[in-house]
Amino acid sequence: SVASSSAAAAATFAHLNIDANRASMAAAAGLADPASLLTAAGAALRGEIKRGASGLRLSHVLGCAPRTYKAAAGLGAAESLWRLYLDEVTPRTAFGGNASRIAVQSTGSLRYDLYAGSVTLDDVWTMNPFADHLWRVAPAVSGGDVRAVLSALHAQAPSAADPRTGPLPRYAATSMPVGDEKYELWTVDFDLPAVVRAYESQTGSAPHPVRMLDGSTSTDLWMRYVQQAWPCNGTAGGGGRPGAAGRRR
């Protein structure tokens, strides 16, 4: 009916992380004691996981986040993890404040919220697990061509209803070009083929991408940023994510 169609069109959906830990599962099953779910095999596996995590120093605290940042929040939201990555993390740790560099990236790689308080290696790897290398697609691209590349990428993007991106655009940039000034156009491993195709279609020339930052990855940038920008002062901390998340792209 028209009424049901209108209701369906007006429906909205919120993103929520569901943690597959014993406390969450026990609560869902109506059990008072999460320990009642632990089996002998589960206890043995838990011990192996703890030993592996200890060897990788995953519990090492890098810094203390001043607030919670949400991976699915739109770019205009103060709690947007993508806004933090585009406006702060990449310009500070990859570009060194060089405003002539612009990175274009799809918004699928940040997979988990970053919680207020202490931030560990495990938190960073869970939030950004893909460790993409950064590439300079072309060294001197006019502002008009950068805008054209972005438009071409958006034209190929899924619809706004794509559940993977929610209120986020399919592609985002660290900044928007001003006039026809020249810019270095950057991207990451995962998006390199799409950005190269868009560049070729819009400029009529073939770029020669160069891997940058001596092999440092997007995950390295996050670790560096947390250490530099969010030192623990003894009063933050105690936060961190409430559980582990799946790591699928």
C-alpha positions as a Markdown table, in Angstrom:
| # | Residue | x | y | z |
|---|---|---|---|---|
| 1 | Ser | 0.0 | 0.0 | 0.0 |
| 2 | Val | 0.9 | 3.7 | -0.3 |
| 3 | Ala | 1.0 | 4.0 | 3.5 |
| 4 | Ser | 3.3 | 1.1 | 4.0 |
| 5 | Ser | 5.6 | 2.3 | 1.2 |
| 6 | Ser | 5.8 | 5.7 | 2.8 |
| 7 | Ala | 6.6 | 4.2 | 6.2 |
| 8 | Ala | 9.3 | 2.0 | 4.6 |
| 9 | Ala | 10.8 | 5.0 | 2.9 |
| 10 | Ala | 11.0 | 6.9 | 6.1 |
| 11 | Ala | 12.6 | 4.1 | 8.1 |
| 12 | Thr | 16.1 | 4.8 | 9.4 |
| 13 | Phe | 18.7 | 2.5 | 10.7 |
| 14 | Ala | 21.5 | 3.1 | 13.3 |
| 15 | His | 24.9 | 1.4 | 13.4 |
| 16 | Leu | 25.7 | -0.6 | 16.6 |
| 17 | Asn | 28.7 | -2.7 | 17.4 |
| 18 | Ile | 27.7 | -6.1 | 18.9 |
| 19 | Asp | 30.5 | -7.7 | 20.9 |
| 20 | Ala | 30.8 | -11.5 | 20.8 |
| 21 | Asn | 32.1 | -11.8 | 24.3 |
| 22 | Arg | 30.8 | -13.9 | 27.2 |
| 23 | Ala | 29.1 | -11.0 | 29.0 |
| 24 | Ser | 27.1 | -10.0 | 26.0 |
| 25 | Met | 26.2 | -13.6 | 25.1 |
| 26 | Ala | 25.2 | -14.4 | 28.7 |
| 27 | Ala | 23.0 | -11.3 | 28.9 |
| 28 | Ala | 21.3 | -12.2 | 25.6 |
| 29 | Ala | 20.6 | -15.7 | 26.9 |
| 30 | Gly | 19.3 | -14.4 | 30.2 |
| 31 | Leu | 22.1 | -16.0 | 32.3 |
| 32 | Ala | 23.2 | -14.2 | 35.5 |
| 33 | Asp | 26.8 | -15.6 | 35.4 |
| 34 | Pro | 28.8 | -15.3 | 32.2 |
| 35 | Ala | 31.3 | -17.9 | 33.6 |
| 36 | Ser | 28.6 | -20.5 | 33.1 |
| 37 | Leu | 29.2 | -20.3 | 29.3 |
| 38 | Leu | 32.9 | -21.3 | 29.6 |
| 39 | Thr | 33.8 | -24.8 | 28.6 |
| 40 | Ala | 37.1 | -26.6 | 29.0 |
| 41 | Ala | 37.9 | -26.3 | 25.3 |
| 42 | Gly | 36.9 | -22.6 | 25.5 |
| 43 | Ala | 39.2 | -22.0 | 28.4 |
| 44 | Ala | 42.1 | -23.6 | 26.6 |
| 45 | Leu | 41.5 | -21.5 | 23.5 |
| 46 | Arg | 41.2 | -18.4 | 25.7 |
| 47 | Gly | 44.6 | -19.1 | 27.1 |
| 48 | Glu | 46.2 | -19.5 | 23.7 |
| 49 | Ile | 44.6 | -16.2 | 22.5 |
| 50 | Lys | 46.0 | -14.4 | 25.6 |
| 51 | Arg | 49.5 | -15.8 | 25.1 |
| 52 | Gly | 49.4 | -14.8 | 21.4 |
| 53 | Ala | 48.2 | -11.3 | 22.3 |
| 54 | Ser | 50.9 | -11.0 | 24.9 |
| 55 | Gly | 53.6 | -11.9 | 22.4 |
| 56 | Leu | 52.3 | -9.3 | 20.0 |
| 57 | Arg | 52.1 | -6.7 | 22.8 |
| 58 | Leu | 48.5 | -6.0 | 21.8 |
| 59 | Ser | 47.6 | -4.6 | 25.2 |
| 60 | His | 50.4 | -1.9 | 25.0 |
| 61 | Val | 48.8 | 1.5 | 25.6 |
| 62 | Leu | 49.6 | 4.0 | 22.9 |
| 63 | Gly | 47.7 | 7.0 | 24.3 |
| 64 | Cys | 44.3 | 8.1 | 25.7 |
| 65 | Ala | 41.5 | 9.2 | 23.5 |
| 66 | Pro | 39.7 | 12.3 | 24.7 |
| 67 | Arg | 36.3 | 11.1 | 23.5 |
| 68 | Thr | 34.6 | 8.2 | 21.6 |
| 69 | Tyr | 34.7 | 8.4 | 17.8 |
| 70 | Lys | 32.2 | 6.4 | 15.8 |
| 71 | Ala | 33.1 | 4.7 | 12.5 |
| 72 | Ala | 29.6 | 5.2 | 11.0 |
| 73 | Ala | 29.1 | 8.8 | 12.0 |
| 74 | Gly | 28.8 | 11.3 | 9.1 |
| 75 | Leu | 31.6 | 13.6 | 8.3 |
| 76 | Gly | 29.8 | 16.6 | 9.8 |
| 77 | Ala | 29.5 | 14.9 | 13.2 |
| 78 | Ala | 31.9 | 15.8 | 16.0 |
| 79 | Glu | 32.2 | 12.1 | 16.9 |
| 80 | Ser | 33.0 | 11.1 | 13.3 |
| 81 | Leu | 36.0 | 8.8 | 13.2 |
| 82 | Trp | 36.4 | 9.5 | 9.5 |
| 83 | Arg | 36.4 | 13.2 | 10.1 |
| 84 | Leu | 39.2 | 12.7 | 12.6 |
| 85 | Tyr | 41.2 | 10.6 | 10.1 |
| 86 | Leu | 40.7 | 13.0 | 7.2 |
| 87 | Asp | 41.1 | 16.3 | 9.0 |
| 88 | Glu | 43.8 | 15.3 | 11.6 |
| 89 | Val | 45.4 | 11.9 | 11.3 |
| 90 | Thr | 46.4 | 11.9 | 7.7 |
| 91 | Pro | 47.4 | 15.6 | 7.3 |
| 92 | Arg | 49.5 | 15.5 | 10.5 |
| 93 | Thr | 51.2 | 12.1 | 10.2 |
| 94 | Ala | 51.4 | 11.6 | 6.4 |
| 95 | Phe | 51.5 | 15.1 | 4.9 |
| 96 | Gly | 53.4 | 17.0 | 7.6 |
| 97 | Gly | 50.9 | 19.9 | 7.3 |
| 98 | Asn | 51.6 | 20.2 | 3.5 |
| 99 | Ala | 48.3 | 21.7 | 2.2 |
| 100 | Ser | 49.2 | 20.9 | -1.4 |
| 101 | Arg | 48.6 | 17.2 | -0.7 |
| 102 | Ile | 45.1 | 15.6 | -1.0 |
| 103 | Ala | 44.3 | 12.0 | -0.3 |
| 104 | Val | 41.1 | 10.4 | -1.7 |
| 105 | Gln | 39.9 | 7.2 | -0.1 |
| 106 | Ser | 36.8 | 5.0 | 0.0 |
| 107 | Thr | 35.1 | 5.0 | 3.4 |
| 108 | Gly | 35.2 | 1.3 | 4.1 |
| 109 | Ser | 38.4 | 0.7 | 6.0 |
| 110 | Leu | 37.6 | 2.0 | 9.5 |
| 111 | Arg | 35.7 | -1.0 | 10.9 |
| 112 | Tyr | 35.2 | -0.3 | 14.5 |
| 113 | Asp | 34.5 | 2.6 | 16.9 |
| 114 | Leu | 37.4 | 4.1 | 18.9 |
| 115 | Tyr | 36.4 | 4.5 | 22.5 |
| 116 | Ala | 37.3 | 7.2 | 25.0 |
| 117 | Gly | 40.2 | 6.4 | 27.4 |
| 118 | Ser | 43.2 | 4.2 | 26.9 |
| 119 | Val | 43.9 | 3.2 | 23.3 |
| 120 | Thr | 46.0 | 0.0 | 22.8 |
| 121 | Leu | 47.6 | -1.6 | 19.8 |
| 122 | Asp | 44.7 | -4.0 | 19.7 |
| 123 | Asp | 42.2 | -1.1 | 19.6 |
| 124 | Val | 44.0 | 0.4 | 16.6 |
| 125 | Trp | 44.3 | -2.9 | 14.7 |
| 126 | Thr | 40.7 | -3.7 | 15.3 |
| 127 | Met | 39.6 | -0.2 | 14.2 |
| 128 | Asn | 41.9 | -0.1 | 11.1 |
| 129 | Pro | 43.0 | -3.6 | 10.3 |
| 130 | Phe | 44.0 | -3.4 | 6.6 |
| 131 | Ala | 47.4 | -1.6 | 6.8 |
| 132 | Asp | 47.1 | 0.1 | 3.4 |
| 133 | His | 50.2 | 1.7 | 2.0 |
| 134 | Leu | 49.8 | 5.2 | 0.8 |
| 135 | Trp | 50.5 | 6.1 | -2.9 |
| 136 | Arg | 51.0 | 9.4 | -4.7 |
| 137 | Val | 49.0 | 8.9 | -7.8 |
| 138 | Ala | 50.3 | 12.1 | -9.5 |
| 139 | Pro | 52.5 | 15.0 | -8.3 |
| 140 | Ala | 50.9 | 18.1 | -10.0 |
| 141 | Val | 47.2 | 17.8 | -10.5 |
| 142 | Ser | 45.1 | 20.9 | -11.0 |
| 143 | Gly | 42.3 | 21.6 | -8.6 |
| 144 | Gly | 39.8 | 21.2 | -11.4 |
| 145 | Asp | 41.1 | 17.7 | -12.2 |
| 146 | Val | 41.1 | 16.7 | -8.5 |
| 147 | Arg | 37.4 | 17.7 | -8.3 |
| 148 | Ala | 36.7 | 15.8 | -11.6 |
| 149 | Val | 38.4 | 12.7 | -10.2 |
| 150 | Leu | 36.2 | 12.9 | -7.1 |
| 151 | Ser | 33.1 | 13.4 | -9.2 |
| 152 | Ala | 34.0 | 10.3 | -11.3 |
| 153 | Leu | 34.5 | 8.2 | -8.2 |
| 154 | His | 31.2 | 9.3 | -6.7 |
| 155 | Ala | 29.4 | 8.5 | -10.0 |
| 156 | Gln | 30.5 | 4.9 | -9.7 |
| 157 | Ala | 29.6 | 4.8 | -6.0 |
| 158 | Pro | 26.8 | 2.7 | -4.5 |
| 159 | Ser | 23.6 | 4.4 | -3.6 |
| 160 | Ala | 23.2 | 6.4 | -0.3 |
| 161 | Ala | 21.3 | 3.4 | 1.1 |
| 162 | Asp | 24.4 | 1.2 | 1.1 |
| 163 | Pro | 24.5 | -0.3 | 4.6 |
| 164 | Arg | 28.3 | -0.4 | 4.6 |
| 165 | Thr | 28.6 | 3.4 | 4.4 |
| 166 | Gly | 25.4 | 4.7 | 6.1 |
| 167 | Pro | 25.5 | 8.5 | 6.2 |
| 168 | Leu | 29.1 | 8.6 | 4.9 |
| 169 | Pro | 29.9 | 9.3 | 1.2 |
| 170 | Arg | 31.4 | 6.3 | -0.6 |
| 171 | Tyr | 34.6 | 8.4 | -1.2 |
| 172 | Ala | 36.0 | 11.2 | 0.9 |
| 173 | Ala | 39.0 | 13.5 | 0.6 |
| 174 | Thr | 41.3 | 15.1 | 3.2 |
| 175 | Ser | 40.5 | 18.5 | 1.8 |
| 176 | Met | 38.9 | 20.1 | -1.3 |
| 177 | Pro | 41.1 | 21.9 | -3.9 |
| 178 | Val | 41.0 | 25.6 | -4.1 |
| 179 | Gly | 40.8 | 27.1 | -7.6 |
| 180 | Asp | 43.2 | 25.6 | -10.1 |
| 181 | Glu | 46.2 | 25.4 | -7.9 |
| 182 | Lys | 48.4 | 22.3 | -8.2 |
| 183 | Tyr | 48.1 | 19.4 | -5.8 |
| 184 | Glu | 49.7 | 16.0 | -5.1 |
| 185 | Leu | 46.9 | 13.4 | -5.4 |
| 186 | Trp | 47.3 | 10.5 | -3.0 |
| 187 | Thr | 45.3 | 7.3 | -2.2 |
| 188 | Val | 45.8 | 3.9 | -0.6 |
| 189 | Asp | 46.4 | 0.4 | -1.8 |
| 190 | Phe | 42.7 | -0.7 | -1.9 |
| 191 | Asp | 41.6 | 2.4 | -3.8 |
| 192 | Leu | 44.5 | 2.8 | -6.2 |
| 193 | Pro | 43.0 | 1.0 | -9.2 |
| 194 | Ala | 39.8 | 3.0 | -9.0 |
| 195 | Val | 41.5 | 6.3 | -8.5 |
| 196 | Val | 43.9 | 5.6 | -11.4 |
| 197 | Arg | 41.0 | 4.8 | -13.7 |
| 198 | Ala | 39.2 | 8.0 | -12.6 |
| 199 | Tyr | 42.3 | 10.0 | -13.2 |
| 200 | Glu | 42.9 | 8.6 | -16.7 |
| 201 | Ser | 39.3 | 9.1 | -17.7 |
| 202 | Gln | 39.2 | 12.7 | -16.5 |
| 203 | Thr | 42.7 | 13.9 | -17.6 |
| 204 | Gly | 43.4 | 11.7 | -20.6 |
| 205 | Ser | 46.8 | 10.8 | -19.3 |
| 206 | Ala | 48.3 | 7.8 | -17.5 |
| 207 | Pro | 49.7 | 8.5 | -14.0 |
| 208 | His | 52.8 | 6.8 | -12.5 |
| 209 | Pro | 51.9 | 6.0 | -8.9 |
| 210 | Val | 54.7 | 6.0 | -6.3 |
| 211 | Arg | 54.5 | 4.4 | -2.9 |
| 212 | Met | 55.2 | 7.0 | -0.2 |
| 213 | Leu | 56.3 | 7.3 | 3.4 |
| 214 | Asp | 58.9 | 4.5 | 3.2 |
| 215 | Gly | 56.3 | 1.8 | 3.3 |
| 216 | Ser | 54.4 | 3.2 | 6.4 |
| 217 | Thr | 50.7 | 2.1 | 6.3 |
| 218 | Ser | 47.4 | 3.7 | 7.3 |
| 219 | Thr | 47.5 | 1.6 | 10.5 |
| 220 | Asp | 51.0 | 3.0 | 11.3 |
| 221 | Leu | 49.6 | 6.5 | 10.9 |
| 222 | Trp | 46.9 | 5.9 | 13.5 |
| 223 | Met | 49.5 | 4.5 | 15.9 |
| 224 | Arg | 51.7 | 7.5 | 15.4 |
| 225 | Tyr | 48.8 | 10.0 | 15.8 |
| 226 | Val | 47.6 | 8.4 | 19.0 |
| 227 | Gln | 51.1 | 8.5 | 20.5 |
| 228 | Gln | 51.7 | 12.1 | 19.5 |
| 229 | Ala | 48.3 | 13.8 | 19.9 |
| 230 | Trp | 46.8 | 11.9 | 22.9 |
| 231 | Pro | 49.4 | 11.3 | 25.6 |
| 232 | Cys | 47.9 | 9.8 | 28.8 |
| 233 | Asn | 48.1 | 12.2 | 31.7 |
| 234 | Gly | 47.0 | 9.8 | 34.4 |
| 235 | Thr | 43.4 | 10.9 | 34.4 |
| 236 | Ala | 42.2 | 9.6 | 31.1 |
| 237 | Gly | 42.3 | 5.9 | 30.5 |
| 238 | Gly | 40.0 | 3.2 | 31.7 |
| 239 | Gly | 38.2 | 3.2 | 28.5 |
| 240 | Gly | 38.9 | 1.2 | 25.4 |
| 241 | Arg | 36.6 | -0.9 | 23.3 |
| 242 | Pro | 34.3 | -3.3 | 25.2 |
| 243 | Gly | 35.2 | -6.4 | 23.1 |
| 244 | Ala | 36.6 | -7.8 | 19.9 |
| 245 | Ala | 35.2 | -7.2 | 16.4 |
| 246 | Gly | 35.2 | -9.1 | 13.2 |
| 247 | Arg | 37.8 | -7.9 | 10.7 |
| 248 | Arg | 36.3 | -8.2 | 7.2 |
| 249 | Arg | 36.5 | -5.6 | 4.5 |
